[in-house]
């Protein structure tokens, strides 16, 4: 049986044995037989282990660059330009409010925030996860007025989508770290 199995493995590279596919450990001979799933799992782990750090470092840099652009536009007080950084189907999801969807509604939301006294938005990327055309960022923010006084600080999660060669905000959710006043 083992001899027949080895011959078939040399010809076909994988054979179903007792309900499981197995493959030969080498092309020259079949001294060891491994389940195909185990070999595939090891290959995937090697690929992930080799490529993730390089990809994550580049992705983080790109997201931080997009955040710098966001902060610079906010400092200019341009809600419409901030809205242009969002995907066409993007949404701002502030705490205690319904989601704000669509370019015009997002522009109105940010223009209102800027008109209320927000003059600077500092963004700090804490974590970035992603692959392909989407990424998730976890970060911290600080809002300041024109005098540099802190108005708010909190955390955010953004789902980014790569669109036309740029990272666009798809979902932007944030909440304050400042507790509500005691009553």
N, C-alpha and C positions, 0 to 999 in steps of 0.2 A: 504494500500500500504506500509506504513512504517513498519507494523508488518511483512509482507511478505519479505521486504527488510532485516530486522534484522535477520529473520530466515535464509535466504540465505547467509547472511554475516557470520553467525555463522558456517555454513557448509563449505563455499567456501573461506572464508577470503577476497575475493574481488568480486565485481559485477559491471557490466556495467550499469550505470544509466544516461540517457539523453546524451549518447555519451561519457561519461567519467567513468573510473574505479574508484570505491570508496572502502574503506576498513573500517573495524570496528576499533575503537580506543582501545578497550581492548578485551581480550579473554572471560571475564566473562559476558559481556553485551555490547550492542550497543547503549548506550545513545547518543554518538557523532559519526558522520560519517564524515570521512575526505577523500578528493581526494587522491588516491594512489600516484600520482605524488608529492604532497606536502609532504607526509610522507617520500618518497624516497629522496627528496631534503634535508630535515632536517637531515636524517640519513647520507647522503654523507657529508654535512657540518660539522657534529659532527666528523666524521672520519677524515676529512682533518684537522680540527682544532686541533684534539688530536695528530695526527701523524707528521704533517709537521715540527714543530720546532725540534723534535728529529732527524728526517731524515735529515733535512737541515744541522744541526750542524755536524752530522757524515759525510755527503757528503762533506761539505766544508773542513773538516779536511783531508779527503782522497785526495781531489784535491790539497790542499796546500802541502801535502806530495809529490804528483806527481810533483808539480812545484819545490819543493826543489831538487828532483832528477834531473830534467831538468837543473836547475841552476848549480848543482854540475858537471854534465857531460859537460856542456858548459865551465866551468872553467878548465876542463881537456883538452879542445880543440878537442873533439872527435865527429865529425859530424855524423859518422856512428852510434854511440851509441845514439845520439839525434834522428836520424831517426827511431831507434828501439822503441822509445816511442810513435810513431804514429801507428794508425790502418793500416792494410794492404792496405786499400783503402783511407788512409788519404791524406790530402792536406794542404800545406802551402799556404796562400793567402796574400802575401805582397802587400802593397799599390803600385800602379804604375807598376804592373807586372802581368803577367798571373799566374794562379794557378800552383803550383809545385806539381805534383802527383807522387806517387810511392816511395818506399823505397830508391832506388838508387838516384833518382832525389832530394829527400828531404835531403839525406846525402850530396850530392854535394852542395845543397843550403846552408846548415848550415856550411859545411867545408869552403865554400867561405866567409861566414860572419865572421867566426872565424879567417880566414887567413887575412881578411881586418883590423884586429886590435881589434875585439871584444874579450875581455878576461873575461868579467863577464856579466851575465844577471840576473838582479834582477826582480822578479815577485811578484806583490802584488795583491792578490785576493780581489776584491771589492764586487762582488755579485756572488752567485751560485744559479742556478735554476735546478731542475731536479727530476726525479723519474724513478725508474727501471734501465734500462741499458744505459740511456743517461742523460747527464747533460750539462748545458751551464754555462760557467764562463765568467764574465766580469772582467777585471783587468787592471792594469797599469804596465808598464815595464820601466826599465832603463838599458841602455847598457853602459859599461865602458871599457876603455882600461886597459893595465897592470899597469899603474901608478894610476889608480883609477879615471881618468878624464872621465867625462860624455860625451859620444859620441852621445847619443840619449835618448829621453824619449817619451813615448807615451801610447797608450791604445790598448787593444786587446780583442777579443772575441774568445773563444775556445769552440767548441762542443766536448764533451768527450763521448767515448763509453766504457762501461765495457766489457772487452774481456778477457777471460781466467783468471778471478779473478783480473784483473788490469784495471785501467783507462788508456785508450789510447787516444791520440789526434786524432780526426776525421777530424775536420776543424779548422785551426789556422789562424785567420785573425788579422792583426795588422796595425797600422799607427802611424806616428810620431805626436807629439804635437808641434814640432819646426816648425815655419813658414818658407817657402822658402825665400832665400835671395832676397831683393828688387833689381830690375834691373834698 
